[in-house]
Amino acid sequence: MSTVITPLTTTVLSRGEIRLEPLGLEHAGDLRAAAADGNLWTLRVTSVPEPEQTEAYIEAALKGHAEGHMLPFAVRHLGTNQIIGCTRYHDIIAAVGRLEIGYTWYAKSYQRSSVNTVCKFLLLTHAFETLNAGVVAWRTDNFNIASQRAIERLGAKRDGVIRGNALRRDGTVRDTVMYSISAGEWPEIKAHLLYLQERHAR
């Protein structure tokens, strides 16, 4: 059985104008600016931190990395040299070769662009081809339809819904929609994501 390589070392992943670099406290100011593009922390179905919580958000991600169950990244757009959001591997279970991709958000100006496709291509390639993951999964709020559609466009399969699974920022209890891609499905999905990127570049 394949297992995720541990410990998960920090790394830089890049393709075209997108670079995923290890998240650190030095990114706090840039992340606040990215989140302010659209006041993203006001959305009830996302995990974007409120401005005054940005450092604590980063520290929690770094703690998760130190404990071996997270690997967080800041997303940099090389064309503008701006940090435009962040993402991470989380809920890493090395013994069964499973990890999830989440805590993903981008400044409003970069939403509905090729950024998400490129980021997911980088994360999936690294997960399956370097970390030897057997399954890569996602979870999202049942009311976050945009996130569900974005995950489905990648080719992930909907595994089901976990009822009453987590609290939203407003205190309501959400259902969580689960998706995944297996290592066996990755070659076909990789070809699909390369096609999407090439089509966007034309």
C-alpha positions as a printed NumPy array, in Angstrom:
array([[  0.   ,   0.   ,   0.   ],
       [  1.33 ,   3.436,  -0.887],
       [  1.851,   5.892,   1.944],
       [  2.4  ,   9.614,   2.071],
       [  6.061,  10.387,   2.632],
       [  6.679,  11.787,   6.094],
       [  7.808,  14.096,   7.469],
       [  6.289,  16.51 ,   4.973],
       [  9.082,  18.91 ,   4.122],
       [  8.338,  22.448,   3.005],
       [  8.689,  22.94 ,  -0.719],
       [  8.01 ,  25.429,  -3.509],
       [  5.682,  24.419,  -6.351],
       [  5.419,  26.575,  -9.454],
       [  3.906,  26.597, -12.913],
       [  3.53 ,  29.558, -15.252],
       [  2.668,  32.661, -13.243],
       [  1.65 ,  30.769, -10.093],
       [  3.971,  29.833,  -7.259],
       [  2.999,  28.021,  -4.069],
       [  5.51 ,  28.867,  -1.372],
       [  5.692,  27.75 ,   2.266],
       [  3.279,  29.822,   4.35 ],
       [  4.875,  31.909,   7.084],
       [  4.113,  34.825,   9.377],
       [  5.857,  37.09 ,   6.889],
       [  2.83 ,  36.626,   4.631],
       [  0.361,  38.065,   7.164],
       [  0.175,  41.572,   5.72 ],
       [ -0.142,  40.32 ,   2.152],
       [ -2.89 ,  37.858,   3.135],
       [ -4.838,  40.629,   4.849],
       [ -4.626,  42.656,   1.639],
       [ -5.716,  39.657,  -0.459],
       [ -8.682,  38.967,   1.809],
       [ -9.679,  42.639,   1.681],
       [-10.161,  42.21 ,  -2.09 ],
       [-13.795,  41.188,  -1.739],
       [-13.971,  41.345,   2.092],
       [-13.765,  37.566,   1.959],
       [-13.987,  37.041,   5.732],
       [-17.632,  38.182,   5.603],
       [-18.662,  35.084,   3.615],
       [-20.273,  32.537,   5.931],
       [-19.188,  29.451,   3.951],
       [-15.423,  30.066,   3.77 ],
       [-12.465,  29.796,   6.156],
       [-10.899,  33.183,   5.311],
       [ -9.615,  34.774,   8.536],
       [-10.802,  38.146,   9.775],
       [ -7.982,  40.731,   9.453],
       [ -7.098,  40.682,  13.16 ],
       [ -7.017,  36.863,  13.13 ],
       [ -4.548,  36.482,  10.256],
       [ -1.474,  35.785,  12.402],
       [ -3.391,  33.246,  14.496],
       [ -4.611,  31.593,  11.28 ],
       [ -1.027,  31.242,  10.036],
       [  0.226,  30.037,  13.423],
       [ -2.444,  27.314,  13.494],
       [ -1.349,  26.169,  10.029],
       [  2.31 ,  26.093,  11.105],
       [  1.365,  24.134,  14.241],
       [ -0.445,  21.621,  12.033],
       [  2.685,  21.262,   9.933],
       [  4.869,  20.752,  12.988],
       [  2.464,  18.015,  14.136],
       [  2.647,  16.321,  10.727],
       [ -0.936,  16.671,   9.525],
       [ -0.744,  19.897,   7.461],
       [  1.443,  21.491,   4.792],
       [  0.359,  25.113,   4.144],
       [  1.194,  27.343,   1.18 ],
       [  0.828,  30.999,   0.243],
       [ -0.222,  31.537,  -3.379],
       [  1.89 ,  34.099,  -5.256],
       [  1.059,  35.496,  -8.691],
       [  4.453,  36.007, -10.325],
       [  3.062,  38.429, -12.912],
       [  2.306,  40.966, -10.182],
       [  4.516,  39.454,  -7.437],
       [  1.48 ,  39.61 ,  -5.142],
       [  0.307,  37.059,  -2.607],
       [ -3.255,  36.392,  -3.767],
       [ -4.417,  33.717,  -1.323],
       [ -3.452,  30.477,   0.322],
       [ -4.095,  26.735,   0.359],
       [ -2.835,  23.654,   2.178],
       [ -2.737,  19.91 ,   2.54 ],
       [ -4.529,  18.913,   5.739],
       [ -5.91 ,  15.887,   7.588],
       [ -2.911,  13.934,   6.353],
       [ -3.132,  10.256,   7.346],
       [  0.202,   8.779,   6.32 ],
       [ -0.659,   5.198,   7.281],
       [ -3.393,   4.965,   4.638],
       [ -1.869,   7.333,   2.087],
       [ -4.646,   9.913,   2.37 ],
       [ -4.57 ,  13.691,   2.485],
       [ -7.015,  16.502,   1.85 ],
       [ -6.677,  19.83 ,   0.043],
       [ -8.435,  22.755,   1.652],
       [ -8.318,  26.122,   3.395],
       [ -8.136,  27.446,  -0.159],
       [ -9.115,  30.995,  -1.012],
       [ -8.081,  33.679,  -3.468],
       [ -8.55 ,  37.444,  -3.688],
       [-11.778,  38.231,  -5.527],
       [ -9.857,  39.665,  -8.495],
       [ -8.356,  36.212,  -9.167],
       [-11.48 ,  34.131,  -8.721],
       [-13.069,  32.617, -11.834],
       [ -9.653,  32.579, -13.531],
       [ -7.137,  29.851, -14.282],
       [ -5.487,  30.296, -10.862],
       [ -7.44 ,  27.552,  -9.112],
       [ -6.85 ,  25.026, -11.903],
       [ -3.094,  25.681, -11.828],
       [ -2.93 ,  25.503,  -8.025],
       [ -4.83 ,  22.231,  -7.925],
       [ -2.668,  20.816, -10.724],
       [  0.452,  21.622,  -8.69 ],
       [ -0.964,  20.188,  -5.462],
       [ -2.302,  17.028,  -7.078],
       [  0.906,  16.39 ,  -9.013],
       [  2.992,  16.764,  -5.861],
       [  0.598,  14.621,  -3.812],
       [  0.425,  11.698,  -6.237],
       [  3.855,  11.836,  -7.866],
       [  6.104,  12.929,  -4.981],
       [  4.233,  12.121,  -1.769],
       [  2.811,   8.847,  -3.178],
       [ -0.694,   9.593,  -1.932],
       [ -3.334,   6.956,  -2.618],
       [ -6.288,   9.325,  -2.212],
       [ -6.6  ,  13.117,  -2.3  ],
       [ -9.843,  14.498,  -0.899],
       [-11.778,  17.728,  -0.413],
       [-14.53 ,  18.819,   1.941],
       [-16.799,  21.83 ,   1.509],
       [-19.907,  23.437,   2.952],
       [-23.154,  22.104,   1.523],
       [-24.158,  25.694,   0.678],
       [-20.819,  26.541,  -0.972],
       [-22.042,  25.679,  -4.458],
       [-19.195,  27.554,  -6.163],
       [-16.634,  25.424,  -4.319],
       [-18.49 ,  22.221,  -5.178],
       [-18.564,  23.128,  -8.865],
       [-14.854,  24.014,  -8.84 ],
       [-13.982,  20.651,  -7.275],
       [-16.191,  18.798,  -9.749],
       [-14.517,  20.582, -12.688],
       [-11.238,  19.016, -11.569],
       [-12.72 ,  15.567, -12.098],
       [-13.139,  14.637,  -8.426],
       [-15.905,  12.229,  -7.479],
       [-18.537,  13.158,  -4.911],
       [-18.252,  10.64 ,  -2.069],
       [-21.239,  11.806,  -0.051],
       [-22.462,  14.201,   2.631],
       [-21.601,  14.153,   6.334],
       [-24.617,  15.56 ,   8.167],
       [-24.158,  18.078,  10.99 ],
       [-20.392,  17.95 ,  10.65 ],
       [-18.986,  21.375,  11.566],
       [-19.718,  24.885,  12.783],
       [-19.799,  27.859,  10.43 ],
       [-18.383,  31.203,  11.521],
       [-21.938,  32.417,  12.284],
       [-22.53 ,  29.55 ,  14.709],
       [-24.826,  27.489,  12.488],
       [-24.084,  23.809,  11.916],
       [-23.183,  22.777,   8.389],
       [-23.374,  19.57 ,   6.395],
       [-20.056,  18.738,   4.703],
       [-19.826,  17.504,   1.107],
       [-16.883,  15.149,   0.496],
       [-15.014,  14.584,  -2.785],
       [-11.935,  12.571,  -3.732],
       [ -9.536,  11.473,  -6.471],
       [ -7.664,   8.152,  -6.277],
       [ -4.142,   7.495,  -7.514],
       [ -5.566,   5.262, -10.245],
       [ -7.708,   8.113, -11.554],
       [ -4.891,  10.641, -11.517],
       [ -3.355,  10.015, -14.996],
       [ -6.659,  10.734, -16.759],
       [ -7.43 ,  13.727, -14.55 ],
       [ -3.899,  15.057, -15.059],
       [ -4.449,  14.982, -18.821],
       [ -7.77 ,  16.785, -18.336],
       [ -6.199,  19.533, -16.215],
       [ -3.38 ,  20.019, -18.728],
       [ -6.015,  20.378, -21.448],
       [ -7.882,  23.013, -19.437],
       [ -4.694,  24.998, -18.893],
       [ -3.697,  24.812, -22.547],
       [ -7.178,  25.9  , -23.643],
       [ -7.083,  28.882, -21.281],
       [ -3.674,  29.923, -22.621],
       [ -4.89 ,  30.163, -26.222]])
